Amino acid sequence: MGGVHPESGAAQRDDLIGASECFIGDRIAGPVYVADLARRVKISVSDFAHAYPPQARESPFCTVRRLKLEAAQRFLL
């Protein structure tokens, strides 16, 4: 399936994580699903679910939660 694999290099890692975090940031007030993130980087949900955690060092759910908490913290300050 031509998905993104952890050993594919730093550029793909940055693309996967950067595109995902940008997508989450654009939708910080609403729900974000793994399927949405996979669509954003143009890979299957399965490939995304396997490639993201080793590269980001956290699950997609943890990334969404972390970015939402960081946004809430900025809002409160």
N, CA, C and O atoms as a Maestro MAE file, in Angstrom:
{
 s_m_m2io_version
 :::
 2.0.0
}

f_m_ct {
 s_m_title
 :::
 protein
 m_atom[308] {
  # First column is atom index #
  i_m_mmod_type
  r_m_x_coord
  r_m_y_coord
  r_m_z_coord
  i_m_residue_number
  s_m_chain_name
  s_m_pdb_residue_name
  s_m_pdb_atom_name
  i_m_atomic_number
  :::
  1 25 0.800 -1.201 0.000 1 A "MET " " N  " 7
  2 3 0.000 0.000 0.000 1 A "MET " " CA " 6
  3 2 0.838 1.259 0.000 1 A "MET " " C  " 6
  4 15 0.226 2.322 0.089 1 A "MET " " O  " 8
  5 25 2.063 1.281 -0.081 2 A "GLY " " N  " 7
  6 3 2.822 2.517 -0.182 2 A "GLY " " CA " 6
  7 2 2.622 3.473 0.978 2 A "GLY " " C  " 6
  8 15 2.600 4.686 0.770 2 A "GLY " " O  " 8
  9 25 2.477 2.966 2.188 3 A "GLY " " N  " 7
  10 3 2.256 3.812 3.345 3 A "GLY " " CA " 6
  11 2 3.548 4.397 3.873 3 A "GLY " " C  " 6
  12 15 4.629 4.146 3.340 3 A "GLY " " O  " 8
  13 25 3.419 5.165 4.909 4 A "VAL " " N  " 7
  14 3 4.568 5.778 5.558 4 A "VAL " " CA " 6
  15 2 5.057 4.822 6.627 4 A "VAL " " C  " 6
  16 15 4.270 4.351 7.449 4 A "VAL " " O  " 8
  17 25 6.344 4.532 6.623 5 A "HIS " " N  " 7
  18 3 6.924 3.624 7.600 5 A "HIS " " CA " 6
  19 2 7.970 4.358 8.412 5 A "HIS " " C  " 6
  20 15 8.635 5.256 7.895 5 A "HIS " " O  " 8
  21 25 8.129 3.991 9.683 6 A "PRO " " N  " 7
  22 3 9.061 4.710 10.549 6 A "PRO " " CA " 6
  23 2 10.470 4.798 9.991 6 A "PRO " " C  " 6
  24 15 11.169 5.775 10.257 6 A "PRO " " O  " 8
  25 25 10.909 3.803 9.223 7 A "GLU " " N  " 7
  26 3 12.268 3.816 8.730 7 A "GLU " " CA " 6
  27 2 12.410 4.592 7.427 7 A "GLU " " C  " 6
  28 15 13.474 4.551 6.809 7 A "GLU " " O  " 8
  29 25 11.384 5.286 6.998 8 A "SER " " N  " 7
  30 3 11.394 5.978 5.712 8 A "SER " " CA " 6
  31 2 12.186 7.285 5.733 8 A "SER " " C  " 6
  32 15 12.400 7.867 4.670 8 A "SER " " O  " 8
  33 25 12.616 7.760 6.860 9 A "GLY " " N  " 7
  34 3 13.470 8.935 6.900 9 A "GLY " " CA " 6
  35 2 12.870 10.107 7.642 9 A "GLY " " C  " 6
  36 15 11.673 10.148 7.926 9 A "GLY " " O  " 8
  37 25 13.740 11.066 7.951 10 A "ALA " " N  " 7
  38 3 13.345 12.228 8.746 10 A "ALA " " CA " 6
  39 2 12.347 13.111 8.028 10 A "ALA " " C  " 6
  40 15 11.460 13.674 8.670 10 A "ALA " " O  " 8
  41 25 12.461 13.250 6.720 11 A "ALA " " N  " 7
  42 3 11.537 14.119 5.979 11 A "ALA " " CA " 6
  43 2 10.109 13.607 6.081 11 A "ALA " " C  " 6
  44 15 9.185 14.387 6.314 11 A "ALA " " O  " 8
  45 25 9.919 12.302 5.909 12 A "GLN " " N  " 7
  46 3 8.572 11.758 6.025 12 A "GLN " " CA " 6
  47 2 8.072 11.851 7.456 12 A "GLN " " C  " 6
  48 15 6.883 12.069 7.688 12 A "GLN " " O  " 8
  49 25 8.970 11.687 8.415 13 A "ARG " " N  " 7
  50 3 8.575 11.818 9.817 13 A "ARG " " CA " 6
  51 2 8.050 13.219 10.065 13 A "ARG " " C  " 6
  52 15 6.987 13.393 10.661 13 A "ARG " " O  " 8
  53 25 8.792 14.217 9.611 14 A "ASP " " N  " 7
  54 3 8.375 15.597 9.811 14 A "ASP " " CA " 6
  55 2 7.067 15.896 9.084 14 A "ASP " " C  " 6
  56 15 6.217 16.620 9.603 14 A "ASP " " O  " 8
  57 25 6.906 15.339 7.882 15 A "ASP " " N  " 7
  58 3 5.661 15.539 7.139 15 A "ASP " " CA " 6
  59 2 4.479 14.933 7.886 15 A "ASP " " C  " 6
  60 15 3.436 15.572 8.025 15 A "ASP " " O  " 8
  61 25 4.636 13.716 8.360 16 A "LEU " " N  " 7
  62 3 3.555 13.018 9.058 16 A "LEU " " CA " 6
  63 2 3.169 13.760 10.330 16 A "LEU " " C  " 6
  64 15 1.990 14.031 10.555 16 A "LEU " " O  " 8
  65 25 4.125 14.083 11.142 17 A "ILE " " N  " 7
  66 3 3.853 14.748 12.414 17 A "ILE " " CA " 6
  67 2 3.438 16.194 12.193 17 A "ILE " " C  " 6
  68 15 2.468 16.659 12.792 17 A "ILE " " O  " 8
  69 25 4.154 16.901 11.348 18 A "GLY " " N  " 7
  70 3 3.837 18.306 11.087 18 A "GLY " " CA " 6
  71 2 2.452 18.492 10.502 18 A "GLY " " C  " 6
  72 15 1.694 19.354 10.947 18 A "GLY " " O  " 8
  73 25 2.119 17.684 9.502 19 A "ALA " " N  " 7
  74 3 0.795 17.783 8.887 19 A "ALA " " CA " 6
  75 2 -0.290 17.424 9.883 19 A "ALA " " C  " 6
  76 15 -1.351 18.048 9.905 19 A "ALA " " O  " 8
  77 25 -0.030 16.426 10.703 20 A "SER " " N  " 7
  78 3 -1.015 16.002 11.706 20 A "SER " " CA " 6
  79 2 -1.230 17.098 12.745 20 A "SER " " C  " 6
  80 15 -2.369 17.426 13.076 20 A "SER " " O  " 8
  81 25 -0.147 17.661 13.256 21 A "GLU " " N  " 7
  82 3 -0.270 18.699 14.274 21 A "GLU " " CA " 6
  83 2 -0.916 19.965 13.710 21 A "GLU " " C  " 6
  84 15 -1.673 20.639 14.409 21 A "GLU " " O  " 8
  85 25 -0.625 20.284 12.471 22 A "CYS " " N  " 7
  86 3 -1.256 21.438 11.826 22 A "CYS " " CA " 6
  87 2 -2.766 21.205 11.694 22 A "CYS " " C  " 6
  88 15 -3.569 22.092 11.985 22 A "CYS " " O  " 8
  89 25 -3.133 20.016 11.258 23 A "PHE " " N  " 7
  90 3 -4.540 19.661 11.114 23 A "PHE " " CA " 6
  91 2 -5.258 19.750 12.460 23 A "PHE " " C  " 6
  92 15 -6.359 20.293 12.552 23 A "PHE " " O  " 8
  93 25 -4.625 19.214 13.498 24 A "ILE " " N  " 7
  94 3 -5.210 19.261 14.845 24 A "ILE " " CA " 6
  95 2 -5.357 20.717 15.286 24 A "ILE " " C  " 6
  96 15 -6.398 21.102 15.819 24 A "ILE " " O  " 8
  97 25 -4.328 21.518 15.068 25 A "GLY " " N  " 7
  98 3 -4.376 22.928 15.454 25 A "GLY " " CA " 6
  99 2 -5.496 23.692 14.769 25 A "GLY " " C  " 6
  100 15 -6.120 24.569 15.367 25 A "GLY " " O  " 8
  101 25 -5.746 23.353 13.509 26 A "ASP " " N  " 7
  102 3 -6.818 24.015 12.772 26 A "ASP " " CA " 6
  103 2 -8.198 23.630 13.293 26 A "ASP " " C  " 6
  104 15 -9.174 24.347 13.073 26 A "ASP " " O  " 8
  105 25 -8.275 22.505 13.977 27 A "ARG " " N  " 7
  106 3 -9.562 22.002 14.474 27 A "ARG " " CA " 6
  107 2 -9.540 21.795 15.988 27 A "ARG " " C  " 6
  108 15 -10.185 20.886 16.510 27 A "ARG " " O  " 8
  109 25 -8.801 22.638 16.676 28 A "ILE " " N  " 7
  110 3 -8.536 22.444 18.098 28 A "ILE " " CA " 6
  111 2 -9.802 22.439 18.947 28 A "ILE " " C  " 6
  112 15 -9.831 21.794 19.995 28 A "ILE " " O  " 8
  113 25 -10.838 23.135 18.525 29 A "ALA " " N  " 7
  114 3 -12.052 23.231 19.342 29 A "ALA " " CA " 6
  115 2 -13.013 22.067 19.124 29 A "ALA " " C  " 6
  116 15 -13.974 21.911 19.877 29 A "ALA " " O  " 8
  117 25 -12.769 21.262 18.117 30 A "GLY " " N  " 7
  118 3 -13.704 20.180 17.817 30 A "GLY " " CA " 6
  119 2 -13.035 18.826 17.904 30 A "GLY " " C  " 6
  120 15 -11.858 18.718 18.246 30 A "GLY " " O  " 8
  121 25 -13.794 17.802 17.594 31 A "PRO " " N  " 7
  122 3 -13.226 16.445 17.628 31 A "PRO " " CA " 6
  123 2 -12.268 16.223 16.464 31 A "PRO " " C  " 6
  124 15 -12.465 16.762 15.375 31 A "PRO " " O  " 8
  125 25 -11.247 15.438 16.700 32 A "VAL " " N  " 7
  126 3 -10.292 15.050 15.664 32 A "VAL " " CA " 6
  127 2 -10.170 13.532 15.739 32 A "VAL " " C  " 6
  128 15 -9.925 12.965 16.803 32 A "VAL " " O  " 8
  129 25 -10.345 12.892 14.594 33 A "TYR " " N  " 7
  130 3 -10.300 11.436 14.530 33 A "TYR " " CA " 6
  131 2 -9.073 10.978 13.754 33 A "TYR " " C  " 6
  132 15 -8.565 11.690 12.888 33 A "TYR " " O  " 8
  133 25 -8.608 9.776 14.080 34 A "VAL " " N  " 7
  134 3 -7.451 9.208 13.391 34 A "VAL " " CA " 6
  135 2 -7.718 9.138 11.886 34 A "VAL " " C  " 6
  136 15 -6.811 9.382 11.091 34 A "VAL " " O  " 8
  137 25 -8.927 8.815 11.492 35 A "ALA " " N  " 7
  138 3 -9.266 8.748 10.065 35 A "ALA " " CA " 6
  139 2 -9.061 10.107 9.398 35 A "ALA " " C  " 6
  140 15 -8.615 10.172 8.252 35 A "ALA " " O  " 8
  141 25 -9.380 11.186 10.101 36 A "ASP " " N  " 7
  142 3 -9.156 12.534 9.566 36 A "ASP " " CA " 6
  143 2 -7.667 12.792 9.365 36 A "ASP " " C  " 6
  144 15 -7.255 13.347 8.346 36 A "ASP " " O  " 8
  145 25 -6.868 12.385 10.342 37 A "LEU " " N  " 7
  146 3 -5.425 12.596 10.265 37 A "LEU " " CA " 6
  147 2 -4.816 11.778 9.128 37 A "LEU " " C  " 6
  148 15 -3.962 12.271 8.391 37 A "LEU " " O  " 8
  149 25 -5.254 10.534 8.989 38 A "ALA " " N  " 7
  150 3 -4.752 9.668 7.921 38 A "ALA " " CA " 6
  151 2 -5.097 10.251 6.555 38 A "ALA " " C  " 6
  152 15 -4.268 10.248 5.644 38 A "ALA " " O  " 8
  153 25 -6.320 10.748 6.418 39 A "ARG " " N  " 7
  154 3 -6.734 11.376 5.157 39 A "ARG " " CA " 6
  155 2 -5.859 12.584 4.847 39 A "ARG " " C  " 6
  156 15 -5.496 12.816 3.694 39 A "ARG " " O  " 8
  157 25 -5.526 13.345 5.870 40 A "ARG " " N  " 7
  158 3 -4.707 14.555 5.698 40 A "ARG " " CA " 6
  159 2 -3.338 14.230 5.105 40 A "ARG " " C  " 6
  160 15 -2.835 14.965 4.255 40 A "ARG " " O  " 8
  161 25 -2.741 13.134 5.552 41 A "VAL " " N  " 7
  162 3 -1.408 12.763 5.058 41 A "VAL " " CA " 6
  163 2 -1.477 11.724 3.939 41 A "VAL " " C  " 6
  164 15 -0.454 11.205 3.492 41 A "VAL " " O  " 8
  165 25 -2.702 11.431 3.497 42 A "LYS " " N  " 7
  166 3 -2.932 10.578 2.336 42 A "LYS " " CA " 6
  167 2 -2.397 9.162 2.486 42 A "LYS " " C  " 6
  168 15 -1.770 8.621 1.575 42 A "LYS " " O  " 8
  169 25 -2.656 8.562 3.659 43 A "ILE " " N  " 7
  170 3 -2.343 7.146 3.858 43 A "ILE " " CA " 6
  171 2 -3.548 6.490 4.521 43 A "ILE " " C  " 6
  172 15 -4.456 7.169 5.001 43 A "ILE " " O  " 8
  173 25 -3.542 5.187 4.541 44 A "SER " " N  " 7
  174 3 -4.653 4.467 5.150 44 A "SER " " CA " 6
  175 2 -4.646 4.665 6.663 44 A "SER " " C  " 6
  176 15 -3.619 4.998 7.255 44 A "SER " " O  " 8
  177 25 -5.792 4.456 7.267 45 A "VAL " " N  " 7
  178 3 -5.907 4.574 8.716 45 A "VAL " " CA " 6
  179 2 -4.960 3.574 9.390 45 A "VAL " " C  " 6
  180 15 -4.297 3.901 10.374 45 A "VAL " " O  " 8
  181 25 -4.908 2.370 8.855 46 A "SER " " N  " 7
  182 3 -4.038 1.345 9.425 46 A "SER " " CA " 6
  183 2 -2.569 1.752 9.350 46 A "SER " " C  " 6
  184 15 -1.840 1.640 10.336 46 A "SER " " O  " 8
  185 25 -2.131 2.229 8.171 47 A "ASP " " N  " 7
  186 3 -0.741 2.677 8.043 47 A "ASP " " CA " 6
  187 2 -0.452 3.835 8.989 47 A "ASP " " C  " 6
  188 15 0.610 3.883 9.610 47 A "ASP " " O  " 8
  189 25 -1.390 4.765 9.100 48 A "PHE " " N  " 7
  190 3 -1.204 5.909 9.987 48 A "PHE " " CA " 6
  191 2 -1.084 5.447 11.436 48 A "PHE " " C  " 6
  192 15 -0.187 5.874 12.163 48 A "PHE " " O  " 8
  193 25 -1.993 4.576 11.842 49 A "ALA " " N  " 7
  194 3 -2.008 4.096 13.228 49 A "ALA " " CA " 6
  195 2 -0.726 3.353 13.593 49 A "ALA " " C  " 6
  196 15 -0.319 3.352 14.755 49 A "ALA " " O  " 8
  197 25 -0.088 2.723 12.611 50 A "HIS " " N  " 7
  198 3 1.167 2.018 12.882 50 A "HIS " " CA " 6
  199 2 2.383 2.929 12.760 50 A "HIS " " C  " 6
  200 15 3.370 2.734 13.469 50 A "HIS " " O  " 8
  201 25 2.327 3.911 11.880 51 A "ALA " " N  " 7
  202 3 3.494 4.763 11.641 51 A "ALA " " CA " 6
  203 2 3.608 5.909 12.634 51 A "ALA " " C  " 6
  204 15 4.717 6.310 12.987 51 A "ALA " " O  " 8
  205 25 2.485 6.440 13.088 52 A "TYR " " N  " 7
  206 3 2.516 7.652 13.913 52 A "TYR " " CA " 6
  207 2 3.181 7.457 15.281 52 A "TYR " " C  " 6
  208 15 4.093 8.216 15.612 52 A "TYR " " O  " 8
  209 25 2.768 6.481 16.082 53 A "PRO " " N  " 7
  210 3 3.342 6.396 17.440 53 A "PRO " " CA " 6
  211 2 4.863 6.269 17.505 53 A "PRO " " C  " 6
  212 15 5.486 6.958 18.313 53 A "PRO " " O  " 8
  213 25 5.485 5.422 16.692 54 A "PRO " " N  " 7
  214 3 6.952 5.352 16.798 54 A "PRO " " CA " 6
  215 2 7.635 6.655 16.391 54 A "PRO " " C  " 6
  216 15 8.688 7.003 16.926 54 A "PRO " " O  " 8
  217 25 7.038 7.370 15.448 55 A "GLN " " N  " 7
  218 3 7.643 8.604 14.973 55 A "GLN " " CA " 6
  219 2 7.392 9.765 15.924 55 A "GLN " " C  " 6
  220 15 8.294 10.561 16.185 55 A "GLN " " O  " 8
  221 25 6.183 9.865 16.438 56 A "ALA " " N  " 7
  222 3 5.829 10.986 17.311 56 A "ALA " " CA " 6
  223 2 6.159 10.704 18.777 56 A "ALA " " C  " 6
  224 15 6.160 11.610 19.610 56 A "ALA " " O  " 8
  225 25 6.432 9.463 19.070 57 A "ARG " " N  " 7
  226 3 6.698 9.015 20.444 57 A "ARG " " CA " 6
  227 2 5.489 9.185 21.359 57 A "ARG " " C  " 6
  228 15 5.618 9.294 22.578 57 A "ARG " " O  " 8
  229 25 4.312 9.205 20.739 58 A "GLU " " N  " 7
  230 3 3.053 9.196 21.470 58 A "GLU " " CA " 6
  231 2 1.953 8.815 20.487 58 A "GLU " " C  " 6
  232 15 2.126 8.911 19.273 58 A "GLU " " O  " 8
  233 25 0.841 8.391 21.021 59 A "SER " " N  " 7
  234 3 -0.273 8.002 20.153 59 A "SER " " CA " 6
  235 2 -0.943 9.243 19.578 59 A "SER " " C  " 6
  236 15 -0.774 10.342 20.106 59 A "SER " " O  " 8
  237 25 -1.705 9.074 18.497 60 A "PRO " " N  " 7
  238 3 -2.447 10.217 17.967 60 A "PRO " " CA " 6
  239 2 -3.376 10.819 19.028 60 A "PRO " " C  " 6
  240 15 -3.504 12.040 19.119 60 A "PRO " " O  " 8
  241 25 -4.019 9.971 19.821 61 A "PHE " " N  " 7
  242 3 -4.908 10.458 20.882 61 A "PHE " " CA " 6
  243 2 -4.141 11.342 21.858 61 A "PHE " " C  " 6
  244 15 -4.630 12.398 22.257 61 A "PHE " " O  " 8
  245 25 -2.945 10.916 22.241 62 A "CYS " " N  " 7
  246 3 -2.136 11.712 23.176 62 A "CYS " " CA " 6
  247 2 -1.720 13.040 22.553 62 A "CYS " " C  " 6
  248 15 -1.677 14.060 23.240 62 A "CYS " " O  " 8
  249 25 -1.415 13.034 21.263 63 A "THR " " N  " 7
  250 3 -1.064 14.279 20.579 63 A "THR " " CA " 6
  251 2 -2.241 15.238 20.591 63 A "THR " " C  " 6
  252 15 -2.083 16.419 20.899 63 A "THR " " O  " 8
  253 25 -3.423 14.731 20.255 64 A "VAL " " N  " 7
  254 3 -4.620 15.582 20.251 64 A "VAL " " CA " 6
  255 2 -4.855 16.150 21.646 64 A "VAL " " C  " 6
  256 15 -5.081 17.350 21.800 64 A "VAL " " O  " 8
  257 25 -4.804 15.299 22.652 65 A "ARG " " N  " 7
  258 3 -5.030 15.747 24.030 65 A "ARG " " CA " 6
  259 2 -3.995 16.777 24.446 65 A "ARG " " C  " 6
  260 15 -4.338 17.792 25.052 65 A "ARG " " O  " 8
  261 25 -2.711 16.524 24.122 66 A "ARG " " N  " 7
  262 3 -1.632 17.458 24.487 66 A "ARG " " CA " 6
  263 2 -1.834 18.819 23.821 66 A "ARG " " C  " 6
  264 15 -1.717 19.857 24.473 66 A "ARG " " O  " 8
  265 25 -2.135 18.811 22.531 67 A "LEU " " N  " 7
  266 3 -2.308 20.080 21.825 67 A "LEU " " CA " 6
  267 2 -3.542 20.834 22.313 67 A "LEU " " C  " 6
  268 15 -3.525 22.063 22.383 67 A "LEU " " O  " 8
  269 25 -4.603 20.119 22.648 68 A "LYS " " N  " 7
  270 3 -5.791 20.768 23.195 68 A "LYS " " CA " 6
  271 2 -5.490 21.384 24.572 68 A "LYS " " C  " 6
  272 15 -5.939 22.491 24.869 68 A "LYS " " O  " 8
  273 25 -4.741 20.672 25.395 69 A "LEU " " N  " 7
  274 3 -4.370 21.208 26.711 69 A "LEU " " CA " 6
  275 2 -3.456 22.416 26.579 69 A "LEU " " C  " 6
  276 15 -3.591 23.382 27.330 69 A "LEU " " O  " 8
  277 25 -2.520 22.370 25.626 70 A "GLU " " N  " 7
  278 3 -1.629 23.516 25.407 70 A "GLU " " CA " 6
  279 2 -2.433 24.731 24.926 70 A "GLU " " C  " 6
  280 15 -2.169 25.857 25.346 70 A "GLU " " O  " 8
  281 25 -3.406 24.500 24.051 71 A "ALA " " N  " 7
  282 3 -4.258 25.601 23.563 71 A "ALA " " CA " 6
  283 2 -5.089 26.187 24.691 71 A "ALA " " C  " 6
  284 15 -5.256 27.403 24.779 71 A "ALA " " O  " 8
  285 25 -5.610 25.322 25.555 72 A "ALA " " N  " 7
  286 3 -6.409 25.795 26.694 72 A "ALA " " CA " 6
  287 2 -5.532 26.616 27.650 72 A "ALA " " C  " 6
  288 15 -5.970 27.634 28.187 72 A "ALA " " O  " 8
  289 25 -4.302 26.165 27.854 73 A "GLN " " N  " 7
  290 3 -3.378 26.890 28.716 73 A "GLN " " CA " 6
  291 2 -3.093 28.276 28.147 73 A "GLN " " C  " 6
  292 15 -3.101 29.264 28.880 73 A "GLN " " O  " 8
  293 25 -2.841 28.350 26.844 74 A "ARG " " N  " 7
  294 3 -2.588 29.658 26.209 74 A "ARG " " CA " 6
  295 2 -3.808 30.556 26.335 74 A "ARG " " C  " 6
  296 15 -3.672 31.753 26.589 74 A "ARG " " O  " 8
  297 25 -4.984 30.002 26.162 75 A "PHE " " N  " 7
  298 3 -6.227 30.758 26.261 75 A "PHE " " CA " 6
  299 2 -6.386 31.313 27.665 75 A "PHE " " C  " 6
  300 15 -6.791 32.465 27.826 75 A "PHE " " O  " 8
  301 25 -6.079 30.529 28.678 76 A "LEU " " N  " 7
  302 3 -6.240 30.981 30.059 76 A "LEU " " CA " 6
  303 2 -5.217 32.045 30.446 76 A "LEU " " C  " 6
  304 15 -5.487 32.894 31.295 76 A "LEU " " O  " 8
  305 25 -4.057 31.995 29.827 77 A "LEU " " N  " 7
  306 3 -3.027 33.007 30.139 77 A "LEU " " CA " 6
  307 2 -3.388 34.321 29.488 77 A "LEU " " C  " 6
  308 15 -2.655 35.301 29.626 77 A "LEU " " O  " 8
  :::
 }
 m_bond[307] {
  # First column is bond index #
  i_m_from
  i_m_to
  i_m_order
  :::
  1 1 2 1
  2 2 3 1
  3 3 4 2
  4 3 5 1
  5 5 6 1
  6 6 7 1
  7 7 8 2
  8 7 9 1
  9 9 10 1
  10 10 11 1
  11 11 12 2
  12 11 13 1
  13 13 14 1
  14 14 15 1
  15 15 16 2
  16 15 17 1
  17 17 18 1
  18 18 19 1
  19 19 20 2
  20 19 21 1
  21 21 22 1
  22 22 23 1
  23 23 24 2
  24 23 25 1
  25 25 26 1
  26 26 27 1
  27 27 28 2
  28 27 29 1
  29 29 30 1
  30 30 31 1
  31 31 32 2
  32 31 33 1
  33 33 34 1
  34 34 35 1
  35 35 36 2
  36 35 37 1
  37 37 38 1
  38 38 39 1
  39 39 40 2
  40 39 41 1
  41 41 42 1
  42 42 43 1
  43 43 44 2
  44 43 45 1
  45 45 46 1
  46 46 47 1
  47 47 48 2
  48 47 49 1
  49 49 50 1
  50 50 51 1
  51 51 52 2
  52 51 53 1
  53 53 54 1
  54 54 55 1
  55 55 56 2
  56 55 57 1
  57 57 58 1
  58 58 59 1
  59 59 60 2
  60 59 61 1
  61 61 62 1
  62 62 63 1
  63 63 64 2
  64 63 65 1
  65 65 66 1
  66 66 67 1
  67 67 68 2
  68 67 69 1
  69 69 70 1
  70 70 71 1
  71 71 72 2
  72 71 73 1
  73 73 74 1
  74 74 75 1
  75 75 76 2
  76 75 77 1
  77 77 78 1
  78 78 79 1
  79 79 80 2
  80 79 81 1
  81 81 82 1
  82 82 83 1
  83 83 84 2
  84 83 85 1
  85 85 86 1
  86 86 87 1
  87 87 88 2
  88 87 89 1
  89 89 90 1
  90 90 91 1
  91 91 92 2
  92 91 93 1
  93 93 94 1
  94 94 95 1
  95 95 96 2
  96 95 97 1
  97 97 98 1
  98 98 99 1
  99 99 100 2
  100 99 101 1
  101 101 102 1
  102 102 103 1
  103 103 104 2
  104 103 105 1
  105 105 106 1
  106 106 107 1
  107 107 108 2
  108 107 109 1
  109 109 110 1
  110 110 111 1
  111 111 112 2
  112 111 113 1
  113 113 114 1
  114 114 115 1
  115 115 116 2
  116 115 117 1
  117 117 118 1
  118 118 119 1
  119 119 120 2
  120 119 121 1
  121 121 122 1
  122 122 123 1
  123 123 124 2
  124 123 125 1
  125 125 126 1
  126 126 127 1
  127 127 128 2
  128 127 129 1
  129 129 130 1
  130 130 131 1
  131 131 132 2
  132 131 133 1
  133 133 134 1
  134 134 135 1
  135 135 136 2
  136 135 137 1
  137 137 138 1
  138 138 139 1
  139 139 140 2
  140 139 141 1
  141 141 142 1
  142 142 143 1
  143 143 144 2
  144 143 145 1
  145 145 146 1
  146 146 147 1
  147 147 148 2
  148 147 149 1
  149 149 150 1
  150 150 151 1
  151 151 152 2
  152 151 153 1
  153 153 154 1
  154 154 155 1
  155 155 156 2
  156 155 157 1
  157 157 158 1
  158 158 159 1
  159 159 160 2
  160 159 161 1
  161 161 162 1
  162 162 163 1
  163 163 164 2
  164 163 165 1
  165 165 166 1
  166 166 167 1
  167 167 168 2
  168 167 169 1
  169 169 170 1
  170 170 171 1
  171 171 172 2
  172 171 173 1
  173 173 174 1
  174 174 175 1
  175 175 176 2
  176 175 177 1
  177 177 178 1
  178 178 179 1
  179 179 180 2
  180 179 181 1
  181 181 182 1
  182 182 183 1
  183 183 184 2
  184 183 185 1
  185 185 186 1
  186 186 187 1
  187 187 188 2
  188 187 189 1
  189 189 190 1
  190 190 191 1
  191 191 192 2
  192 191 193 1
  193 193 194 1
  194 194 195 1
  195 195 196 2
  196 195 197 1
  197 197 198 1
  198 198 199 1
  199 199 200 2
  200 199 201 1
  201 201 202 1
  202 202 203 1
  203 203 204 2
  204 203 205 1
  205 205 206 1
  206 206 207 1
  207 207 208 2
  208 207 209 1
  209 209 210 1
  210 210 211 1
  211 211 212 2
  212 211 213 1
  213 213 214 1
  214 214 215 1
  215 215 216 2
  216 215 217 1
  217 217 218 1
  218 218 219 1
  219 219 220 2
  220 219 221 1
  221 221 222 1
  222 222 223 1
  223 223 224 2
  224 223 225 1
  225 225 226 1
  226 226 227 1
  227 227 228 2
  228 227 229 1
  229 229 230 1
  230 230 231 1
  231 231 232 2
  232 231 233 1
  233 233 234 1
  234 234 235 1
  235 235 236 2
  236 235 237 1
  237 237 238 1
  238 238 239 1
  239 239 240 2
  240 239 241 1
  241 241 242 1
  242 242 243 1
  243 243 244 2
  244 243 245 1
  245 245 246 1
  246 246 247 1
  247 247 248 2
  248 247 249 1
  249 249 250 1
  250 250 251 1
  251 251 252 2
  252 251 253 1
  253 253 254 1
  254 254 255 1
  255 255 256 2
  256 255 257 1
  257 257 258 1
  258 258 259 1
  259 259 260 2
  260 259 261 1
  261 261 262 1
  262 262 263 1
  263 263 264 2
  264 263 265 1
  265 265 266 1
  266 266 267 1
  267 267 268 2
  268 267 269 1
  269 269 270 1
  270 270 271 1
  271 271 272 2
  272 271 273 1
  273 273 274 1
  274 274 275 1
  275 275 276 2
  276 275 277 1
  277 277 278 1
  278 278 279 1
  279 279 280 2
  280 279 281 1
  281 281 282 1
  282 282 283 1
  283 283 284 2
  284 283 285 1
  285 285 286 1
  286 286 287 1
  287 287 288 2
  288 287 289 1
  289 289 290 1
  290 290 291 1
  291 291 292 2
  292 291 293 1
  293 293 294 1
  294 294 295 1
  295 295 296 2
  296 295 297 1
  297 297 298 1
  298 298 299 1
  299 299 300 2
  300 299 301 1
  301 301 302 1
  302 302 303 1
  303 303 304 2
  304 303 305 1
  305 305 306 1
  306 306 307 1
  307 307 308 2
  :::
 }
}
